[in-house]
């Protein structure tokens, strides 16, 4: 999108501030409901140069499904579960190559050692709040063991990640139940582009503003797709589309009786990366590490108290690892073909994080209020900076 087009889009959004996905046409165009907040790209914030997939979401990677359960109870519970299913088949018997990259290990990611040892996923991936990780994992194990063909299974490696939503939610209550997990798993859809304060992002905070679930995708030359989904709950110095937000926004640390929303950098982020490119675990580890490039572009410094994790997997059927085969003839991309994928994951991660904040609304919760990111001053600043000077075309 050129500068004039970007300015025009930003002007329209600034004047109306009306977007998000309510329904989709078969071609993937999105129809918005009045009063809903836009995604970054809809507001004129275009990240990178690669094209997006049809929905600009993790689910653009064929077969990947996403489901959310949002848990809101009284004034104190603001949490949830997000489920990512790598394909529509049996995740245990049709395993996908996978890797986990740890940028900063201050977190509770269950299943990491076996994924690193074997280079494969054998369950869906769940995201939730910190102290509910073990309850979510237990429910995932029950759900998996109850599936047909699992009667003799004696070992299972659930992969469950988290961020700490303890400012907006009473995290010590550990409110996640098996029903919440099952609803996210069985409600997962291959067209889900829901973002903001939903699922595992219901109670999260990013840069002192409301964070949440965000997603984006890129298509590289040759046709392979890289999709990203984030659970944003971290901080630092916010940068939006390469422009520092310092000086453009009010102080997000609006304090009340419960304290101030976290903004200095602690909190964590979970990044889930899917691709249809045929990659083995080593290639996926390389791809996962480049997602942190996109994280850094948003202003994160990966502070001491921020757990920064990337879970990456390939859905390519030629790279699958069927349980009943002793040998696998794996197709995989060469090292020399990886660079476009690196660019794709960096761009998609940056945009997914911005989407998580652009789409999120103000939430009142356990210890106070976290406000939605103010879009007007950000878009006004970009509009002013992008307007041609007098006498220039």
PyMOL commands that set and color helices and strands:
alter all, ss='L'
color gray80, all
select helices_A, chain A and resi 3-16+41-43+58-60+112-118+130-145+171-173+178-186+199-201+281-297+317-319+335-337+339-358+375-386
alter helices_A, ss='H'
color red, helices_A
select strands_A, chain A and resi 21-24+30-32+65-73+77-85+94-104+120-121+125-129+159-163+205-206+209-210+213-219+225-232+239-240+243-244+269-275+308-314+321-322+363-364+369-370
alter strands_A, ss='S'
color yellow, strands_A
deselect
rebuild
show_as cartoon
